[in-house]
Amino acid sequence: IFIISGNHDVYRSKIDEIIETGIKGNLINTENLEKFISSNREDSIYLKRLENYKDWEKDFYKDYPHSQLSNFENSFKLSLDNRSIGISCFNSSWLCKNDDDKGNILLGKNQIENSLIFLKECDFKVALVHHPLEFFNEFDFEDIKPLIYKNYDTLLTGHVHKLDSEYAQNLNGRIFISVANSTIADTPKESIYVNGYTVVDFNNHSNIQVEYRKYIEKHEIFVPNTDIGTEDGKKTFEVLKDEKLAEYYGKLELVQAIENRVVDSLNDHIIMSNNNTSVKCSIENIFVQPRILNNPKDSFKKEETLSYTVDSILNDSINYLIYGSRESGKTLLIDKIFIEAINKFSTSNYLPILLKFTDIKSKDLQRIFREFFSISAMEIENFLNGNKILFLIDDISFKPEHKELIFVLKEFIKKYKNIRVIATSNHTLDNTIPTDYLIHNELFNFNICFIQDFTSKEIKLLISKWFEGKDVDLQENMEKLLKSFTDFKLPKTPLSVTLFLWIFERQEKKPINNSVLVEIFIENILEKTNIENIYSDTFDFTNKKRLLSYIAKYMKINGDSDLS
């Protein structure tokens, strides 16, 4: 039995705030972190929060024959079927403090390097760490991820209580990663956090078989988790043979080149990305998963309603058409799907491409694919026929004026069978299911779904992301913002919430006047959003205000609800 410490093993009352501030202020780079771990490996006044756990740990392992213990990592050797197995138990909780640990905790490559010295003769190495690697500070993450991928056969983590498994392969190496769910926690409200356990079986480097078990509280028994695996709760991960690795790594380099070239530019789609704000407005930082349902405006009965997420859409194998109203976040959603498709390439093997629908009219589609993937004219046929492609299309339109573009797209999809399509489209009529796509659906076979307006849950999550790490009254700001949306009857869309957060941020130390708040909001809407077919480039803000004032007066006098 090998056990690692987690955030719940920390005695928060033993944290000295002055010492805590000093430590975190100093541990801002690899060099300082390595010095700290080296000098505090055996005894330390700085690690009092884990003192009780470490005392118990030493007693627990006192009779283990082949071990090396420290305040940080613990390392063990054992023999199994004539093979030498190395176990590295890393301490990821030595800086844990509260619910804001993500991005603020550190592991330190010193832990990994010291353990690897002890385990250097082992045939098979297992790394255990409570927190997933994404929880560590950016500079530390960049240090430890290559080391773990290169030197370990499997990585076992937990903390998030959400079950996951993947066989990851990148330029640093190959590794099986298992994220454990909770086994004995209180009964979770959401099914994705179901209690259970996982059994992993490594079959002589040919495949990895994983058995998932979940706990049924009513019957007090563990049963196969068919929500994850097959009907017997199992899933097999194939290990690539050496002759296929060169081909795989070539594709991986291509995906990483696409990431480096494209992903940062997607942040420009956030309306406030270049504005005067202290928030890092990137998709990674502030994206909030909207509700995506199989009906508009959540209009179906509960038993008829299906819900989708970025992960569930990506993990599926069918084509999706995602409808959303103006400013509902369609573009950011498909940008997020593109980014996650890059991150999941090692498990999906889909090469992603992202295009605006209207880009198709300017160039031949095959040429667009050649340029996006940097493939020569001689190679493109074999490339498109020999690879799985995830074709992401933003703002597809089935209007009569776009029939030629649809025809080009259909011919392309018909010719290359390995292309999967996920597209977004504008939904103009509330509470109606569009039919314009149906005459083309024999080929596309779209599963359609709809982006919903934000609820209080999504708005609160965006507020939390926006003000993360700031010294503000988060609860008070949430209440102000939610009340504003009710009072002003504003659309609960990502755009509206983002603009309001920007206004709140700039005026957070002053009383907010409601009329000023609305004026700033409208000013930003008019100056940052293209209102096509209504005004020209020379139609300035003053003219827009006059026009809106005239329309508002006309609506007031005539009382025509259709104009609103």
Beta strands, then each sheet from edge to edge (+ up, - down):
strand 1: 67-68
strand 2: 74-80
strand 3: 83-89
strand 4: 124-128
strand 5: 154-157
strand 6: 164-170
strand 7: 173-179
strand 8: 196-203
strand 9: 207-216
strand 10: 221-224
strand 11: 234-238
strand 12: 292-293
strand 13: 307-308
strand 14: 320-324
strand 15: 350-356
strand 16: 388-394
strand 17: 419-426
strand 18: 447-451
sheet 1: 1+ 2- 3+ 4+ 5+ 7+ 6-
sheet 2: 8+ 9- 10+
sheet 3: 8+ 9- 11+
sheet 4: 13+ 12- 18+ 14+ 17+ 16+ 15+
end
